[in-house]
Amino acid sequence: MSQITEPQDYASRRNPKLPWGHWLMVDDHGSDRIIDEEGRHWSSVRDCLWRSRLGMPKLDRDVQDEGLEFLLTVLAVIDRRLLGIEEFTHALFNDSMAVAAHYAQWLIGQGLVEHNSCGRPDGPLTCEGKAVLVMLASTRSPEHAPIPIGLNWINSRRGLDRGKPHKGLTELLAKQEALADQLQYRFVRRDIFDTPGIALVGEGLGPTIPLRRTIWSLSFPDNHARDRFYLWLHERLDRWLDWGEMAQAKGGRVLSEHLLQLAFVDRPIEIA
């Protein structure tokens, strides 16, 4: 499937000033309308690049598009030469030097980045790499197009939800919060030192002047992780009074241990 070419080979066979895939034909009939030189049909120029040129497997359209958007981002960063290897690894690969090196070596092996014996993503892009960059930048989907190419796109995909908020989840959480608003002890979503978190708030606490007090809190890596746990808590709304009294009487650590046990104690042990 994959047709890896040397930089000079691509320039001798294709016009390097045009986007990758400029030689493909369009068939007005059927769903797979793009035809390559061997008569094979593809759903789009991007699909042809992903599966034929890069030799990647056929995936769900959204997953495949994510992979191509990431490729576009990496190629753009290399082409602009804005980042050193440390920044490249930190910004694009979450500080994983091994993953960054492997991806860079894959790009070199595909003939999209000039070869160097260190396997570093120093660039420059080959003429085919630049052609791929232009094509991908010109064919972005409506979901991705509003986000600037480069680190802005990477930052938008951070987190366990991959940057995809769900309207239904937002509405459900709002209803749940309204339902729990009058409870003496209630869990609330709250930023803790600029980090997504959940706090347990108690009303009317204190012997002399009853006040609203925060008696327990927990922070999370992102909103997705926080909201999953928050929904788990709301499924056990009838336990909030007991949990609040536990935290008030015995401290937040006891409540944390109790919740951890509840979350995992009934899960089966899976042995391969």
N, C-alpha and C positions, 0 to 999 in steps of 0.2 A: 504493500500500500504506500508506504512513505517513499518519497523520491527526493532524498537529500542531495543537494547539488553544491558544488564548489562555487564561490562567489563569481569567478570569471566565467564559469559555465552558464550561470544564470544570465549574466550580461550579454553573452554571445547568443543566447536563445530568445531572450525577452527584451523588451524595451525597459530599461531600469528607471526611466523617468515617469513611467505610468504605474498605477497601483497594481499590486499583486492580483492576478486573476483576470487581467484585461483581455486575455485571449479566450476566455470562456464564452460559450454561446448560451442564448436564452431560448427555451422552448415554451411557447404559449399554451401548451396543453399539459395537463397533469399537475400534481402538487410538487414534484421534484423537477423544477424548471431549468436548472443550470446543467449544461452538458459540457464535459471536458473533452479533450482531444481524443480520448479513447472511447468516447460514446457513453460514458457513465453519467448517470443523473445524480444531482445533488439538490438539496432544498435551498441552498444559497451559496454565495461565494465563500462565506465564512465556514459553512459546513464542508465545502470542498477543501479548504485550507486545513481544517481540523482533522478530518478523517483521511483524506488522500495524501496531502503534502506532509502533515506532521505524523500521520499513522496512529492517531488517537482513536479510542473506541467511540462508537455511537452512544451518546448519552441523552438524557432528557434535555430539551432545548435550553431551559434556564440554567442547568448545570454546565452545559457546554458553553453557553454564552459567558458565564462567570469565568471559566477558564480562559476564554479568548480575551476578555476584558483585562484579566490579570496579565496575560501576555502583552497586550497593548501597553499597559502601565509600565511593565518592566522595560520594554523596548523604548518607550518614550523617555524613561529615566536615564537609560544608558545613552540614548542619542543626545540628550541634553547635557550629559556629563556633569550633573550637579552634585552627585554624591560619591564619596569615597567608599571603599569596601565596607568599612565599619558602619557608616550611615546607611548604605545599601542594605546591609543585613538587618540592622535595627528597624529601619522604616518599612521594609517590604516583607521581611521574613521573621518578625517577632524575635529577633536576636538569635536565631538558629543559624550559626555559621555553616553547619553541615547541609542544611536545606538550601541555603543561598548558594553554596558552592555547587551543589548538585544541579540546581536549576540553571546556573550559569554554564556549567559544562554541557547540559542538554541543549542550550541555545547555541553554543559553539558547535556541538555535534550536528545540529540541524542546519548549520550554515547560515544562521541569522546574525551571528556576531563573529567578528574576526577572530581567528584562532590565536591563542597564546598558550604557552606551555604550562602556565600557572593555573589555567582554568578560571581566571577572574573575569567578572563582568565589566571590564574596563572599556570595552568597545574598541574601535567604532563598530557600528552596524555594517554588515555587508550590504551590497546594493539590493539583494533580495530582502534582507531584514528591513531596510528602509521602505521597500515596496509593500511589505506586509504591514508595516506601521501605518503607512498612508491608507491602505485598504481598510484596516480595522478601524482607524479613526474616522473613516468616511461612511462606515456601515453600522454605527452603534445603534442599539435599540432605544425606543422611547424611554425605557426605564433608566438606562445608563447615560444617555446623551446629555441630560442636564448637569451631570457631575463632571467637572473638569478632569481631563486625563492626567494621571500622575498620582501624587501622594494624596490629593483630595479624594480620589476614588478609593484608594486603599483605606483611608481613615473612615470612609463611609461604610465600609464592609466589616469593620472591627466588631467584635462581640459575638456571642453565641447565636444571635439571631441573624447574623450576616447583614445587619443594617436594614432589615425588612420588618418594620412595625406592622402589626395587624390591627385594623380598625375594630374588628370584633372583640379582640382582647382588651383594647382600651375601653370600650363601652362596658364590657363585663366587669372590669376592675372598678369602674366608676359606680356601677350599681352595687357592687359588693361593699364598697366604702360607705355609700349612703346607708346601707342596711346596718352596718356596724357602728355608725356614728354615735349612737346613744348608749353604747355599752360602757360599763364602768372601766373595764380593761379592754383595750383594743389595739390591734397591730396596725401601724400606719406606714406608708412608704415615705421615706425621708432621706435626703442627702446627708451623709455623714462625712464631714471634711471633704466635700466635693466628690464623694463616692456614693453610688446607689446603695441604699440601705433600708432596713426595716427596723422600726422601733416599737416597743410595747409601752403604751401610755396608760397610766392609771388616773382616774378622776377622783377628786375628793380625798386625797391621801395626806396624812399628817395629823397629829393629835391636836394641835392648837388652831392652826389656820389651814383648813383643807385646800390643797392645791392640785393642779394637774402636774404629774411628774412622769418622767421617762425612767423606767425601771429596768429596761433591757434593750439592747440594740445589736444589730448584726449588719456588716457591710458585705457587698458582693462585687464581683469583677465588672459586671455590666447590668444594664436594665433587664435584659432577658433572664439572666440567672435570678435576679431579685424578684421579678414578676412570677416566675415559676414557683418559687418558694412561697410567695404571697398567696397564690391561688391554692397551694397545698394547705396553708393555714386557714383560708376561708372555707375549705371543705370540712374543717373541724371547728366551726364557729361556736358550737355548743361547749367546747373545751376551754374557751378563752378565759372565762372567769376563774376556773381552777388553775390555769397556767399563770394568770396574773397574780393570784394569791400565792402561788408557789414562788414566783420571782420576788414578790414583795417580802415574803417571810424568809426565804432561804437564799436569795441572791440570784443574779443573772446566770452564773455558771451552772447552777443546778438546773435551771430551765434549759439552757443550751444542751446539756447532756441528755436531758429528758427528750427534747425534740429530736436529737440525733438518733437516739434509740428507737423512737417511734418511726422515724423515716426509713430505717433499715432493718429492724428486728424481724419483720414479717416477710422479707424478701428471700426467695429460695437461693440456696447456694448452687451455682452452676459450675460443674466440673467437666472440662473438655474430655 
